[in-house]
Amino acid sequence: MQVNTNEAVKRLRELGARKILLQLPDGLKPDVFRYFTEFSREFSVIVSSDPFYGACDIGNQEVYGKVDAIVQLGHSVIPNIEYPLPVIFVEYRSEARVEIDPHVFDVLARSGYNRIGLLASIQYMDHMEMVRQVLAASGYQVQVGRQDSRMAYPGQILGCNFSAAHSISAWADCYVVVSTGKFHGIGAQLASDKPVYILDLNFRRLVPMKDETDMFLRRRYARISRATGAHKFCVVVDTKVGQYRMKLASHIVKQVTEMGHEAVLVTANDARPSDYENMRCDAVIFTGCPRVPIDEEDRFPMPVLTPPEFQSLFGSHAGGRYVMDEIVAVDRL
């Protein structure tokens, strides 16, 4: 996995940058010495060793406040974020040649689905047109979903934003997500009441997400139910520039206290279980990236809820359908 850094170097020259912060996702960190060497030919480079969530997360202000620009490899810009300094995104697009057997999609016809909503994660945006052509040639009607202001491309989905799916929900019979793995497929299924399939380009197969999503929901509901007896809540605001939702957190604090419970408003750049243990809180409501409470739930001794999960227990969504926490916009830092 490699990305072309030529355009990033050109942009840094135009900015007159001297010192940069370089962010690499885990998949690119084995090549960190090569990227460091490339950029160090012209710039003073600091490499962030911290994990990050994508374009919403440009690192700790103590670090990025001391550089002229940030170069983030592997992700696309989130257009509606006001970044505090120039951030250059070097997207990673899979260049592997993939040929899809049209019979892979026969399960859609057998299920009576003809109108297909097409979605993709950023790495496979270039493959989405190929998939659209294969589907159309097989007689399906196909639409690529329209993105909202948080997304860079039509059809693109993030773990916290499925606006492209919502835009065609009234039209589509089902969705096909061009990606690998299960994360984006489960998220799309949670965000929609239509069937979702992952087109796994590694194995050239179409995988329904219903059973995986049902297992996910059983696990989440078991975790969420532990918060029913909670009295002390930590409501956490993530200070990452693309996850900062202070207004939402403040509203939840008010809601918790009106219910007769106790709440504290907490800021954090990294969700550390020990912090909330020391505060003796019974449950955490995390308003940053929904992947923290979902993917990292086993790290925490207490239940960690997304805002919609909190509402499903105590508020306006109580007893209703599971609602995915989607970030449409954030507050200014």
N, C-alpha and C positions, 0 to 999 in steps of 0.2 A: 504494500500500500504506500504510494508516494503521491505528493501533490506538487504542482508546478508553482514555484515561488517568484517567477520573473515579474509578474504583474504587481505583486506586493512590494518588491524592491523598487520598481518604477514609481509606485504611489508614495513610498517613503521618501524617495528623492524629491518628489514634488512638494511634499510637506516640509522638507528641510529637517527631517527627524535625525537625531543623533543617537538617542538611547531608546531602545524598544523593549517591551515585555513580550515574550513569545509563549503562547499557550498551545499545547498539543494534547489531543485526546489520547486515551490510553493506547489505542491502536497504532498511533504514530510515535509514541515515546521510544520504542526500540530504535528509531532512526534519529533520535534527538541530536546526536553528535553531527550528523550530516547537515541537519537544518541549522544548528547553531553555527557551524562553519560557514555555511552559505551566507547567512545574514551578517556574521561577524566580519566579513570582508569589507563592509562599508559602515556598519553600525555597532554600537555598544549594546550587547544583548544580555538580558536577564531571562532565564527560562523558569516558568512557573512549574513547580513539581506538584502542585495541588490538583486534585480532580476538579473538573468543572462541568456544568450542565449544558453548555451550549452558548449560543449568542446572547442569552440572558445573563450570563455570568462572566464578567471580565476580570474577576479576581478581587483581591483585597485592596481597598483604597490606599492603604499604607504603602503598597508596592506600586500600583499603577499611577499613583499621584506623583511618582518620582521619575516617570518616563515621558517621552514625547508622543509615543503612539503604542498601540497594542496590535500584534499580529496574532490572529487566532486561526489555526488550521482545522479544516474539516467541517466547518459549519457555514450556514448562510446568515446574512444579516437579518435581524428583526426590525423591520422598517419603523415601527412606531415607538422605539426606544430612543430617548435622548441621551446618547452616550456622552460622558463628561470630557472625553478627549478622543482623537481620531482612533478608530478601530478598523483594521483591514482584515476582512474575512477571506480566507483562501479555501474555497469549497473543495471538498473531496467528492468527485463523481467516479463511480465504478466504470472503468473502461473495458471490462471483460466482455468479450463477444458472447452473447447468449442467444440461442435459437429456441423458441418455444413451440412445442408440438401443439397444434390447435386442439387436439383431442384432450389436452389438459383441462380445457374449459367445458367438456361435455357434461360435467356434473351440474353446471349452471342451467343448461337446457333441460336436463332431466328434472330439475327442481322447478322448472317453469319460469326461470328468470331470463328476461330478455334485455331489460334496460339496466346497464351496468355503470355504476359510478366508479371512476378510476382515481386512485390516490397513490401517493408514493412518499417515502422518506427521501431526504436530500441526496443520499448517495446514489439513488436509482431514478432520479428525475429524467436522466437521458434515456433510460430504458422504457419510460412510460409511453412514449410515442410508438415505439415498436410494439408494445403490448396492445395499445389502442388499435393499431392497424390489424393485428392478428385477430382481435375480437371482432372488429368491423367486417373483416373478410369472412368470418364464420357466421355472419348474419345477425350479430348482436348490435343493439343501439348502445352507444357509449358516450358518456359525458365526463369531462375532467372538471372536478369541483372548483368553484371560485374561492379564492383566499380572502381573508379579511386583512386589516392594516397591520397585523402582527406578523403575517407570513410574507415571504419574498416571492413565491411562485404559485401559479394555479396548480391545484392538486396536491400541494405539499402539506404534510401533516407533521406535527411535533407531538411529543408525549403530553403536552399541556394545551394543545390547540388543534381542534378538528373542524375548523370553520369550513374547509373545503368539502367535508362530508355534509355538514348542515346545509350548505348552499343548494344541494341537489337532493335533499332527503325526501321531498314530496314527489320527485320524479323517479328516483332509482328503485329498482327491485332489490338490488343488493350492491355491495361494494367489493372491489378487488383492490387490495393494497399491494403495490409492488415494493417488496422489501425482503429482508431476511430476518429470521428470529420471530418472536411472538409479541414483543413489546408493543409495537405500533398497531398490530392487529387487534390485540386485546383492548387497547385504548380506543380504537375506532369502534369496536363492538360495544363498549360501555357507553360511548357517546351517541349511539344510534340504536333504533329499534329494528333496523333492517339487518339481514344476514351479512356478515363480513368474512371474506376469504383473504388469506395471505398468499400471494404468488411468490413462493420462495425460489429465488433465482439460483441459489446454490444447488438445490435438488430438483429444479424444474417441475415443481408440483404445486397444486392448489390445495391449501389447508384451511378447512373451516375453523372459525374461531369460537364457535358456540361452546363446545365442551371445555376448552381452556378458560373461557370467560366465566363459565359457571363455577369451575373450581376456584378461580380467583375470587369470585363473589362470596363463596362459602367461607373462604379464609378471611376475607375482609370483614364480613358480618360478624364472624366469631371474635375478631379483634375489636371491632367497634362496640359490640355489646358489652365489653368489659368497662366501657366508660359510663354505663347507665347509672352506676352508683357514685360517680365522681362528684366531689364538692369543690375542690381547688383546681382551677384550670390555668395553665400557662398558655397565653395566646401569643404566638411567635410571629414577628415580622422579620422576614429575611432581607438583609440590607444589600443584597446583590441588585445591581441596577435594573435588571430585567425581571425581578421577582418581588419588588418592593410594593406591598399593598397595605400601607398604613391605615387608609380609610376603612378598608374592609376589616382589619384587625380591631380597630377602635370600635367599630359597630358591634363586633362579636363580644368584646369586653363588656359593652353596655348591655347586650342581650343576656350574657351570663349573670351579671349582677342583678338584673331585673328578675331573673329566675330564682333569686335568693341564694345563689352560689358565690364563691369568691373567684376573682380573676386578677391576674397580673399581666401587663403588657410587656413583652420581652423582645429585644432585638438580638439578632444573631447573624453572623456571616457563615457559620458552620454549626449545624445542629448536633450538639454533643449530648448524649444521654446523661452523662454525669451532672451536667448543669441543672437539668430538670429534677434529677434525683436529689441534689442538694437543696433545691427549692421546695422539696416535699410536695410536689404537685401530683394530683391523682390522674390527670390526663393533659395532653398537649393538643392544642389546635394550631396547626402549622399552615400559615398563609403563603409560604413560598412555593417552590417547585413541588408538585404532587408526587414526584418520584421519591421524595424523602419518606413520607409516611407509608407509601406503598412498597417501594423496593427495599427499604431499610427498616421495616417494622420489627424485625427480629433483634435489632440492636437495642431497642428500648424496652425497659421493664414495665413501662406504663403504656396505655393505648395512645397512639398519635393519630389524630384525625385531620382530614382535609376539611375546609369550611363546609362543603356540601354534606360530608359525612356527619359533621356536628349538627347541621340542620335536619338531617334524616332522623337523628335521635331526639333532638330537643326543639326544633324550630319548624319552619314553614314546610319542610319536606318530610315531616315525621310520617313514617309508615309508607312512604311512596317508593317509586322506582329509584334504583341506585343512580346517582348523578355524578358524572365525572367532573373533577375540578379542572376547568379550563381557564387559562389566563388570556384574556382578551386585551387588556391594557393594564398598565401599572401607574403608580403615582410617581411624581418627580421627587428625587432625593433632595 
